[in-house]
């Protein structure tokens, strides 16, 4: 069930956000260049902020490039 919810959320994010549809890169959100997207950085995009908990599979409060890649 959780897999279904995550997949649905990723599809919703990709289809609802013009930024993601245009292929926005990881670096666009990693504004401080530390190699991860923090919750604060994710807040720049309402959809990404909403899905942050689902995408942060390791629960460390940051999105790695691998976790972020699920929305592209």
N, C-alpha and C positions, 0 to 999 in steps of 0.2 A: 504494500500500500504506500509506504513512504517513497519508494522508487517512482510510483505513478505520480504522486504529488510533486516530487522534485521535477520530473520530466514535464509535467503540465506547467509548472511554474516557469521553467526555462523557456518553453515554447511561448508562453504568454509574454514573458519579458522580451523575447526576440521579436515577436510580432507587434507588440504595443509600442516599442520604443524606436523612434526614427533613428536615433543615434546608433543603436545596435544594428538596425537594418542596414545602415550605411557602413557597417563594419568598423566601428570605433575600436581602437586598439586598447590593450591593457595599459599602455603608457599614458593614455588620455586620462585615466582615473588615478593612476599612481603618480600623483602630482609632486610628491616629495622624492620620487625616484629611489625608494628603498626596496623595491622588488615585491611589494605587497600592496593591496588596497585595503586601507583601514576603513572602519565604519564611518569615520568622518569624511574620508575621501569618497566613499560610496554614496554619501548623502547628496552629492552633486546630481544624482540621477534618482528620481523617485522610485522607478521600477527596481533599479539595482539595490537601493536601500531596503525596499520591501522584501526582496528575495535574499538578502544578505544571509540571514540565518540558514536558509536551505542550501545555499551555495557553499557556505563555510563548513564543509563536511568534517574537518578535523576539530572544529569548535574553538580555534585559537583566537577568534576575533579579528582575523585578517583573511583576505582572499589571495591565494597564491595565483600564479599565472595558470596553473593547471585547473584550479577551481573556477577561475574566471572564464577559461576556455569553454566551459560547458554552455555558456550563453551565446557563443559565436557560431 
